[in-house]
């Protein structure tokens, strides 16, 4: 059997694949193939991490002084004076 398609491995990792001949063959192949076994293991770890993530695991916006430094660096590279207003990370162009 050829390597198991990555999309099929993802379905197996998600638990979305319906039991059947295709899944049985894929799992037999995974049992014998280091490459597919490693990929399935990595996908299972990823799915587990995503499903168990909590709000505390999510990234937070950087502190205000970081945005000010970024603004100064970009202004210096462009050769323009830095803006007087404090930058807002959620503001789009022209805001």
Secondary structure, 3 states (H helix, E strand, C coil): CCCCCHHHHHHHHHCCCCCCHHHHHHHHHHHHCHHHHHHHHHHHHHHHHHHHCCHHHCCCCCCHHHHHHHHHHHHHHHCCCCCCCCCCCCCCCCC
